[in-house]
Each structure stands twice: as structure tokens, then as C-alpha cells.
Amino acid sequence: MRYGEAFAKLGYALTAPRQDWSAERDDGVCITLWRSEIDWKTLTMDSRLHGGPLSDWSGLPGNAKRIRHVKRALDEFGGAVDTIIVDGIPGQGVIGATPWNPDDRKGLRWYVTDLEEATGHIRLEVRKPQG
């Protein structure tokens, strides 16, 4: 699936499709995760461990917007985020995108568990929603 289509399938619109790594709407936040940066054994992603060099991405507009969106997810939604899993090579381009649909995954969804606001480093884990 194409990048913008994946966001649209989850009900999000990108404002700058070539730069955005995340999007928001009234009732949620959606972020992208590179398939190659996810630890599939533990269903976690920690950019300090799995992300490319900070110098490659920290100054990009997508990072600044993602920091704002992740802060909102933590403040308003208990860290819960909708997620798009992207294929390709970080820094070189996306070749495909897959929306993470909790309904297709036994209710499991991604949660931000840590955000380093100064750099944009994030950690996420998959779990069932509480309650």
C-alpha cells in the first residue's frame, strides 16, 4: 500500500506527505515505524537501540512534528497511537506501508512508553488496552 493510503485507511490525512512521519485528528495520533527497526520478538521499538544515527534524522521536520504528536498521545491518550509499519530503507525512502489494525491483531496496539523531547528518541511497545 502507498504511504498516504495507509494513513487514510486509518482516518488520518498528511499535511506534508514527503516530510510527515505522523498525523493527528481529534481523537488520536498516528505514527510510522520502520519494519526493520522493530524488535519483532518483544514487539518493541526503541530508537536508541534500533533507529539509525540520530544525526541522520533528529533535525528533520518530520521529527519535530512527531515529537509534538507523541507528546499529545502521552498527554491525552495514555500513550496509545495508531501505527503505520513502513517498508524500505530509513533515509532512502518508503517502498510500502501497512496500517497496524488492532482488530486484526487480537486487540494489540502500540503505546509510547518513553519520549526524549530534546532529540525525539522514542520507545514503544505493543500491548492490550487497559480496561
N, C-alpha and C positions, 0 to 999 in steps of 0.2 A: 504494500500500500504506500502511496505517496505521503510525505511528511504532513502537509496541510490537511490531507484527507483524514489522517489518523486523529488529529486534533478535532476536526469537525465531527467525526464519528462519536467522540465523547462530549460533543456540545460546546467546544471551545473554538474561538477564532483567533488567529495570529495577527498581530498588528504589523509586524515586520518579519515575514516568513523566512528571509535569508539570515536573520540575526537572532530571532527568538528561540530560546530553549524552553520556554514556559509560557503559560497563558493563565488568565483568570476569568471568572464570571462571578455573578452574585453569590452563588452557593458553592464555590470550590476553586481549587487551584490544580493545574496540570503541569507536570514537568517531564522532561525527557531524560532517559537513562540509556547510555550506550550498552548494548548487549554484551560487548567484550569487557565492560568494566563491572559487571555484576558477578558476585560470588554466588553461583547457582547452587552450591552445596548448602550454604547457610541462608540463602535468599536475602543477602545484604548487598549494599553498595556503599563504600566509603571512599570518597575521592582522594583522601590522604593515602590510601593503600592501592586503589585500583585506577584512579584517574591519572591522566598524563601529567607532565610537568606543569606546575602552577603558572610558570611564566608563559606557557602556551595559551592559557585561557582566562587568567584572572582579570585582565584588563579589557576583555571584550564586552560589548553592550549586552549580549545575552546573559552574561554572568551577573551584571548589575541588576537586570530585570529579574533574574531567577532569585537573587537574594531577597528582593522586595516580596516576591510571590511566596517564597518559603517562609519568610517572617510572618506573612499573613496566614499561611497554613498552620503554623505553630500557634499563633495568637487566636485564631478563630475556629479552627477545625481539628484541634488536638494533634496536629502534625499530619493528618490524613491528606494524601494527594492522589489525584488521578495521574496515571503514568502512561507515557508512550515509550516503548522499547525501540531504539533505533539501531539499525544495522549500517555498517560502513566503517570507515577508519576515522577516529576522532581527529579533527583538524584538517581532514581531507574531503569529507563530505558524507552525506547520508545516502544510502542506496535503497533503503526501505524502512518502514515504520509500522509497528504493531501496537494498537491500543491494548493496555492491560485491563481486561474486563473482569472485575471481581465475581460477577455472576458465573463466568466460565471457569473460575478457579476456586470453587468451594468457599467463596466469600473473602478470600485472602486479598488484602490490598497493601499498598506501600504506605509507610509512615516515615516522616522525617524524625530522626531521633537526635540529631545534632546539626547545628549550623554555626559556622565560624564566620560571623558577619564581615570581618575585615578582609577575608580572602575569598569567601564563597565556598570553602570546603564544606561538604555535607556528608551526612551518613543517613542511610535509610534502611529499613528492614520491612519484611513482609510479615503481616500477622492478621489475625481475625479482628474485626472491630469489637470493642468492648460493648457489652450490653446488648 
